[in-house]
Amino acid sequence: MAVDTEPHAGSAASVATTTARAESADSPAPAGLRTSALVGLLLALVATVVWSGSFVTSRALHDTVPPVQHAFWRWIIAIVAVAPFAARAAWRQRALIRRHFGFLSLAAFLGVAVYNTLVNQAGVTTPAGTMGMIMAASPVLMALGERLGGTRLGARRVTGLAIACAGVLLLTVGGGSGTSLGSGALWMAGAAVSFGSYSALLRRRPAELAGSVVLLTTFVLGALMLAPVYAVSLATQGGFQVTTGTGLPLLYVGVCSSALAFFAWNRAIAVIGAARAGLVYYLQPVCVALLSAVLLAETTGPLQWLCMALILGGVAFGTTTTRTR
């Protein structure tokens, strides 16, 4: 992962601003901006697909690794994976880290300490497919955050958002998973709020901070926030046995779902914004349903497939732009 070769954050922010202005009127963008938007969409898709696997691992580890310990070791592994690429840059930018410590702490709290811990807690009682459905509500919060920040979303994007959101609501209200949502729904609702707020916050990322530095710093701060809760979990629940069945999933969430996916997602938001990246995130219920069916033998009924078609249609409509002659 060649983190240090990424474009400077300031240039990405300017591209995102110009792209947002062009899209707000639903008008065709110049070729260069369309290429940047395509790259941003692909990065968002990579993050979404990889994160879908983390819902499956949360469910798979629910009876072997306590949720807080799952989250803590995920970020320890992520720190080890990112540090070789980011530690030197973080040392060079240590003064900037101190200057923007408030932003970094809030990002770490929302995106690292809270979000993944709540997902793991929900996985104790909630099927992975249901978790993915509820989590798909977070793009609405991303779009609202951008709108409150003054960004015009455009008619196509709002329409696509509404279509995709209708699919998510129909899945949840219609009981697409065939199970009672129970307390797991509350944990996942909290996770959706936390992740949506984190994604909206990223639009305010200081331009002078390198993306790799933001990743490493937030991972370290998030792990430190989790450390006291981890100690309590060890004292009350005991540790877990490190086996192939626990070690490999933890490596996946630490390296792929944390280091790789967060890097791709943060870059996607820098290029195309939280609202448009959020539309791609609506694909997550589809990915989770497919993975959980293959790996966990969770069933997918006709209602779920119908709603997934709505989600896919909304994403396709909201992420494309009209062309005029």
C-alpha positions in Angstrom: 0.0 0.0 0.0 1.9 3.0 -1.3 0.4 5.5 1.1 3.1 8.1 0.9 2.6 8.5 -2.9 -1.0 9.8 -2.5 -1.9 13.3 -4.0 -1.8 16.2 -1.6 -5.0 16.6 0.3 -5.4 20.2 -0.7 -5.6 19.3 -4.4 -8.1 16.6 -3.7 -10.3 19.0 -1.8 -10.3 21.5 -4.6 -11.2 18.8 -7.1 -14.1 17.8 -4.8 -15.3 21.3 -4.5 -15.3 21.9 -8.3 -17.0 18.5 -8.8 -19.7 19.3 -6.3 -20.5 22.6 -8.0 -20.8 20.9 -11.4 -23.0 18.2 -10.0 -25.2 20.5 -8.0 -26.8 21.6 -11.2 -26.8 18.1 -12.7 -24.8 19.3 -15.6 -22.1 17.3 -17.4 -18.6 17.7 -16.0 -15.3 18.2 -17.9 -13.4 15.0 -18.8 -10.8 15.5 -16.1 -13.5 15.9 -13.4 -15.4 12.8 -14.7 -12.1 10.8 -14.4 -11.6 12.0 -10.8 -15.2 11.2 -9.9 -14.8 7.7 -11.4 -11.7 7.1 -9.3 -13.5 8.3 -6.2 -16.4 6.0 -6.9 -14.1 3.0 -7.4 -12.3 3.8 -4.1 -15.7 4.0 -2.3 -16.7 0.7 -3.9 -13.5 -1.0 -2.7 -14.1 0.2 0.8 -17.7 -0.9 0.8 -16.9 -4.4 -0.5 -14.1 -4.9 2.0 -16.2 -3.5 4.9 -19.0 -6.0 4.0 -16.6 -8.8 5.0 -16.2 -7.2 8.5 -19.9 -7.7 9.2 -19.5 -11.3 8.5 -16.4 -11.6 10.7 -18.3 -9.8 13.5 -21.0 -12.4 13.3 -18.6 -15.3 12.9 -16.6 -14.3 16.0 -19.6 -13.3 18.2 -19.3 -16.4 20.5 -15.5 -16.7 20.6 -14.1 -13.1 20.8 -15.8 -10.5 23.1 -16.9 -7.4 21.0 -14.6 -4.9 22.8 -11.6 -7.2 22.5 -12.4 -7.8 18.8 -12.4 -4.0 18.2 -9.2 -3.4 20.3 -7.1 -6.0 18.5 -8.5 -4.9 15.1 -6.9 -1.5 15.7 -3.7 -2.8 17.1 -3.2 -4.9 13.9 -4.2 -1.9 11.8 -1.6 0.3 13.5 1.1 -2.3 12.8 0.0 -2.5 9.2 -0.1 1.3 8.6 2.9 2.4 10.7 5.7 1.4 8.2 4.0 3.7 5.6 2.9 6.6 7.9 5.1 6.8 11.0 7.8 9.0 9.3 5.2 11.4 7.9 3.5 11.6 11.2 6.7 12.5 12.9 7.3 15.3 10.4 3.8 16.6 10.9 3.7 16.3 14.7 3.2 20.0 15.1 0.1 19.8 12.8 -1.1 16.8 14.8 -1.0 18.9 18.0 -2.7 21.8 16.2 -5.6 19.6 14.9 -5.8 17.3 17.9 -9.4 18.1 18.5 -10.5 17.1 14.9 -8.3 13.9 15.1 -9.7 12.9 18.5 -13.3 13.3 17.3 -12.6 11.3 14.2 -11.0 8.6 16.2 -13.9 8.5 18.7 -16.6 8.3 16.0 -14.9 6.2 13.3 -12.6 4.0 15.3 -13.6 3.6 19.0 -17.4 3.7 18.7 -18.4 2.6 15.3 -16.7 -0.8 15.1 -17.3 -1.7 18.7 -21.1 -1.2 18.2 -21.0 -3.3 15.1 -19.3 -6.1 17.0 -21.8 -5.8 19.8 -24.7 -6.0 17.4 -23.1 -9.1 15.8 -23.6 -11.0 19.1 -27.4 -11.4 18.4 -28.0 -10.0 14.9 -27.5 -11.8 11.6 -24.9 -10.2 9.3 -27.5 -9.6 6.6 -29.7 -7.6 9.0 -26.6 -5.6 10.2 -25.9 -4.6 6.6 -29.4 -3.5 6.0 -29.5 -1.2 9.1 -26.0 0.1 8.4 -27.2 1.2 5.0 -29.0 4.1 6.7 -25.8 5.9 7.3 -25.5 7.5 3.8 -28.6 9.5 4.7 -26.7 11.1 7.5 -23.7 11.6 5.2 -25.9 13.5 2.8 -27.5 15.6 5.5 -24.1 16.5 6.9 -23.0 17.7 3.5 -26.3 19.6 3.0 -25.9 21.3 6.4 -22.3 22.2 5.3 -23.7 24.1 2.4 -23.2 21.6 -0.4 -26.1 21.3 -2.9 -26.8 17.6 -3.6 -28.6 17.9 -7.0 -31.8 16.4 -8.1 -30.4 13.1 -9.5 -28.4 12.4 -6.3 -31.4 13.2 -4.0 -33.6 11.0 -6.2 -31.1 8.1 -6.1 -30.7 8.5 -2.4 -34.5 8.3 -1.9 -34.8 5.2 -4.1 -32.0 3.4 -2.3 -33.3 4.5 1.1 -36.7 3.1 0.1 -35.1 -0.3 -0.5 -33.4 -0.2 2.9 -36.7 0.8 4.7 -38.7 -1.9 2.9 -36.1 -4.5 3.9 -36.3 -3.5 7.6 -40.0 -2.9 7.9 -40.8 -6.0 5.9 -38.6 -8.2 8.1 -36.4 -9.3 5.2 -34.1 -11.3 7.5 -36.9 -13.3 9.0 -35.7 -12.5 12.5 -36.6 -10.1 15.2 -34.2 -7.2 15.2 -34.1 -7.0 19.0 -31.4 -5.0 20.8 -29.0 -5.6 17.9 -30.9 -3.1 15.9 -30.2 -0.4 18.5 -26.5 -1.2 18.5 -26.5 -1.0 14.7 -28.5 2.2 14.6 -25.9 3.7 16.9 -23.2 2.4 14.6 -24.9 4.0 11.6 -25.1 7.4 13.3 -21.5 7.1 14.3 -20.2 6.2 10.9 -22.4 8.8 9.1 -21.1 11.5 11.4 -17.5 10.3 10.9 -17.9 10.5 7.1 -19.4 13.9 7.2 -16.6 15.1 9.5 -14.0 14.0 7.0 -15.0 16.8 4.7 -13.5 19.2 7.3 -10.2 17.4 7.3 -7.3 19.9 7.5 -5.8 20.0 4.0 -2.2 20.2 5.3 -2.5 16.8 7.1 -1.5 13.9 4.9 -4.0 11.1 4.6 -1.6 8.5 6.0 -1.0 10.7 9.0 -4.8 11.0 9.7 -5.1 7.2 9.4 -2.3 6.4 11.8 -3.2 9.1 14.3 -6.9 8.2 14.5 -6.1 4.5 14.8 -3.7 5.1 17.7 -6.1 7.5 19.4 -9.0 5.1 18.9 -7.0 2.2 20.4 -6.1 4.3 23.4 -9.8 5.2 23.9 -10.7 1.5 23.8 -7.8 0.4 26.1 -9.7 1.0 29.5 -12.8 -0.8 28.2 -10.6 -3.6 26.9 -9.1 -4.0 30.4 -12.6 -4.2 31.9 -13.6 -6.8 29.3 -10.5 -8.9 30.1 -11.2 -8.7 33.9 -14.9 -9.6 33.5 -15.1 -11.8 30.4 -11.6 -13.3 30.2 -9.5 -13.4 27.1 -10.0 -15.5 23.9 -8.0 -18.3 22.5 -5.9 -17.4 19.5 -6.5 -20.0 16.8 -6.8 -20.0 13.0 -10.6 -19.4 13.5 -10.0 -16.3 15.5 -6.6 -15.1 14.2 -7.4 -15.0 10.5 -10.6 -13.0 10.8 -8.8 -10.5 13.1 -6.1 -10.1 10.5 -8.7 -9.5 7.9 -10.4 -6.7 9.8 -7.1 -5.3 11.0 -5.4 -5.1 7.6 -8.1 -5.1 5.0 -11.2 -3.6 6.7 -9.1 -1.1 8.7 -5.9 -0.1 6.9 -7.0 -0.6 3.3 -10.7 0.2 3.5 -10.3 3.3 5.6 -7.6 4.6 3.4 -9.8 4.1 0.3 -12.9 5.6 1.9 -11.1 8.7 3.2 -9.6 9.3 -0.3 -13.0 8.7 -1.9 -14.6 11.4 0.3 -11.8 13.8 -0.4 -12.5 13.4 -4.2 -16.2 13.0 -4.5 -17.7 14.0 -1.1 -19.5 12.1 1.6 -23.0 12.3 0.0 -21.9 10.7 -3.3 -19.6 8.1 -1.6 -22.6 7.4 0.6 -24.6 6.3 -2.4 -22.0 3.7 -3.2 -22.2 2.6 0.5 -25.8 1.6 -0.2 -24.4 -1.4 -2.0 -23.2 -2.8 1.3 -26.5 -4.7 2.2 -26.2 -6.5 -1.2 -22.5 -7.4 -0.5 -23.2 -8.5 3.0 -26.2 -10.6 2.0 -24.1 -12.4 -0.6 -21.2 -13.0 1.7 -23.3 -14.1 4.6 -25.2 -16.6 2.3 -22.0 -18.1 1.1 -20.0 -18.1 4.4 -22.6 -18.2 7.1 -25.5 -20.0 5.3 -27.9 -17.1 6.0 -30.8 -17.2 3.6 -31.9 -14.4 1.2 -35.6 -14.3 0.3 -37.5 -12.7 -2.6 -38.3 -9.6 -0.6 -34.6 -9.0 0.0 -33.7 -9.4 -3.6 -36.4 -7.0 -4.6 -35.2 -4.4 -2.1 -31.6 -5.0 -3.2 -32.7 -4.2 -6.8 -34.1 -0.9 -5.5 -30.8 -0.2 -3.7 -28.7 -0.9 -6.8 -31.0 1.1 -9.0 -30.9 4.1 -6.7 -27.1 3.9 -6.6 -26.8 3.7 -10.4 -29.2 6.6 -10.9 -27.7 8.8 -8.2 -24.0 8.3 -9.2 -24.4 9.0 -12.9 -24.7 12.4 -14.6 -26.8 13.4 -17.5 -25.2 14.3 -20.8 -26.4 16.9 -23.2 -25.4 17.6 -26.7 
